[in-house]
Amino acid sequence: MAENLSPVVPEALGFGRHFTDRMFTHSFTEENGWENPTIGPYHELTLDPAAAALHCGQMVFDGTKAYRRPDGDLNLFRVDRNVARLNSSAARMGMPAIDERLHTEAIETLVSLEHRWIPKIDNASLYIRPVVVATEPVLEVRASRSYLHYIIVSPVGPYFPDGFNPISVFVSHDNVRAVRGGTGEAKTPGNYAASIAVSEAAREKGCQQVLWLDAVERRYIDEVGAMNIAFVYGGNEIRTPPLSGAILHGVTRDSVLRLAPDLGFVMHETPMTIDDVWRDIENGEITEAFGMGTAAVIAPVGGLIYHDREATLNRGETGPVARRLYDELTRIQYGRAPDPYGWTTVVRVESDEHSSAIR
Ligand SMILES: Cc1ncc(COP(=O)(O)O)c(C=O)c1O
């Protein structure tokens, strides 16, 4: 294997803790529209303390990854979906659309320049974080007239470095994350801010993630942390809640919906209440559960806490369906298997020497 040129040692990677040398920026004013797309040194932002994003939270973001292929080039995975989602989030927040082609090219150039940051270990990747932020200094509650669009990238290791580690989830019965007609379908910081206090309380109970119920009846299963969720019935049937308006349109979820039937699983989008799920865990019909998202790809759920009750799934171990989906999806993402779905785009990388010379 080639020399590891990443400035970050694999053990220190974590998730989203280190950022590369460069970033993309692009700005918008009402007069000129979007202009000055630039890749330059990673730098701090200067924002007016009255910037609209800092008060009204007019801001959106997204997340995708560039995966190192066996031939040293990179794969982007369904990046068109992420770009479209960034724009639909922006539309919900009253923000101007960005040019999807320009945004995708910016990602391709940035990851190609920064690829040496990906440590040469299995399942390492560059996490890509695009953000659009309202910059106009104005305290009035209305759409900002200026915006900054930027993209930063962060080398990340496998989400479970020591192999799958099933997560425990705390079912939130008092607090909700998103409401139909609200902003749950948008990737906007308010949704995540609303989850933080509950996530901290869950952590105190020994749970790594929160299972969110619908905001109206507080019965229907929505999502788990920043992941979509699925339950496996009888070892072969996978059920996931339909996109209700409060649930993020996950790219991983959509990929599982497409892939699972080809692997012989029966796949259903169906509303599920927490009471049904609890009963079906207790009577053994539910054999596994897992979260789906870009960061972990597939995160097996080993246990749940709801009020004062606890349930264990698959003896707290990773189930075969989660394992199979993880293996198949990551093979396609990392270019270790053919991609019959046309999900991946290859990005040729700058040579290591060239890449490290540009500073
Ligand atoms: C709330 C929420 N749900 C689900 C997901 C999973 O989406 P994806 O598979 O596109 O990463 C994410 C991650 O972006 C998220 O933030």
The ligand as an SDF file (V2000), in Angstrom:
LIG
                    3D

 16 16  0  0  0  0  0  0  0  0999 V2000
  -32.3240   13.6840   10.4210 C   0  0  0  0  0  0  0  0  0  0  0  0
  -31.6240   12.7740    9.4800 C   0  0  0  0  0  0  0  0  0  0  0  0
  -32.2590   11.6550    9.0680 N   0  0  0  0  0  0  0  0  0  0  0  0
  -31.6870   10.7910    8.1990 C   0  0  0  0  0  0  0  0  0  0  0  0
  -30.4100   11.0280    7.7130 C   0  0  0  0  0  0  0  0  0  0  0  0
  -29.7980   10.0590    6.7520 C   0  0  0  0  0  0  0  0  0  0  0  0
  -29.6930   10.6230    5.4880 O   0  0  0  0  0  0  0  0  0  0  0  0
  -28.5480   10.1620    4.4840 P   0  0  0  0  0  0  0  0  0  0  0  0
  -28.7270    8.7070    4.2830 O   0  0  0  0  0  0  0  0  0  0  0  0
  -28.8160   10.9510    3.2460 O   0  0  0  0  0  0  0  0  0  0  0  0
  -27.2580   10.4860    5.1240 O   0  0  0  0  0  0  0  0  0  0  0  0
  -29.7090   12.1700    8.1260 C   0  0  0  0  0  0  0  0  0  0  0  0
  -28.3600   12.4480    7.6110 C   0  0  0  0  0  0  0  0  0  0  0  0
  -28.1890   13.3120    6.7710 O   0  0  0  0  0  0  0  0  0  0  0  0
  -30.3320   13.0760    9.0210 C   0  0  0  0  0  0  0  0  0  0  0  0
  -29.7040   14.1780    9.4300 O   0  0  0  0  0  0  0  0  0  0  0  0
  1  2  1  0
  2  3  1  0
  2 15  2  0
  3  4  2  0
  4  5  1  0
  5  6  1  0
  5 12  2  0
  6  7  1  0
  7  8  1  0
  8  9  2  0
  8 10  1  0
  8 11  1  0
 12 13  1  0
 12 15  1  0
 13 14  2  0
 15 16  1  0
M  END
$$$$
